[in-house]
């Protein structure tokens, strides 16, 4: 049957569905600066955040006000003073900070409350809450410089934030904290977002920035970094820049248990949706540990395995396997998982009487064919076969003969298969039999 005009949409929606399930009920902290609020396309970001909320994602939004503050300070004729990249906030500057933050807070709340017909937020009924959830303390004097009303996070009312999130509300926080003595302090919003993510146990920390993401020494975008790699890159950076500050917060947050930090380009329409609902996203992702997990399959993986191999069964690359067959054989399967989605699998069957093993059902998602995932699984399967004291690994294939030949397999006759496997050979498929000594 020919593909319809809507096939691309159907493919995208099917591809996004595993992530919809994975993200539902998770807590994300999202940070952006006031440049995003002032941009013409801010309403698109608001629509995307409302969509995340409607999909059951618990959102805490932190916004910055530094550009608005700088503009107002300049207009007021007040001298801007900085030390180590942080604004020194005196009493006059604090008035400007609180005024700018208050105005931005109202504007963001108003946008999130929109429910006009014929818009993406029609009938959205988004409830937004804000409050004095953050207790602050003064930075004090550093290098002989008094930061005055520039502060650090002292405490976060995690219980109250979680109560609001449990009530299906978006929590919106300005870059202002309050001391136990009733004073307000100017907070660095990136730092506040990282502290929040750690304290509330967020699943993700997302920074929306004015760049593609984090670039390497060659100027090219780095798509993925482990915490260790990010820390090493941070050490190599000269001076305090926006990139280094986002990276610094990412390293901190991952080190305190936040599994994923995403640094993405807010200027890219739908960036946050692309990051969360496609396999490779956009921008830079920093992870607490390796992005891909290779492990033994469990019954909970049956649906994911079926979804992965179904196209290969339909085009004849793989033998058809029923859900019952996979369920019976699940202990033989190894899966490669990225963000809780199975992107590759393989099965290993041992024939102890022949000191041989069969590699079967090796499948890799099309988007990862050129990224070495198949070789990763082959290495694991070979290791497991050796541990089972087998001396050779064989595979039956109709489409991937050269891939295996390039990796040390050689062609052999059906008669060289274990007798019990010969009985199951399908002469109609006429699969090539390849073997590799271990």
Order of alpha helices (4+ residues) and beta strands (2+ residues): alpha-beta-alpha-alpha-beta-alpha-beta-beta-alpha-beta-beta-beta-beta-beta-alpha-beta-beta-beta-alpha-beta-beta-alpha-alpha-beta-alpha-beta-beta-alpha-alpha-beta-beta-beta-alpha-beta-alpha-beta-alpha-beta
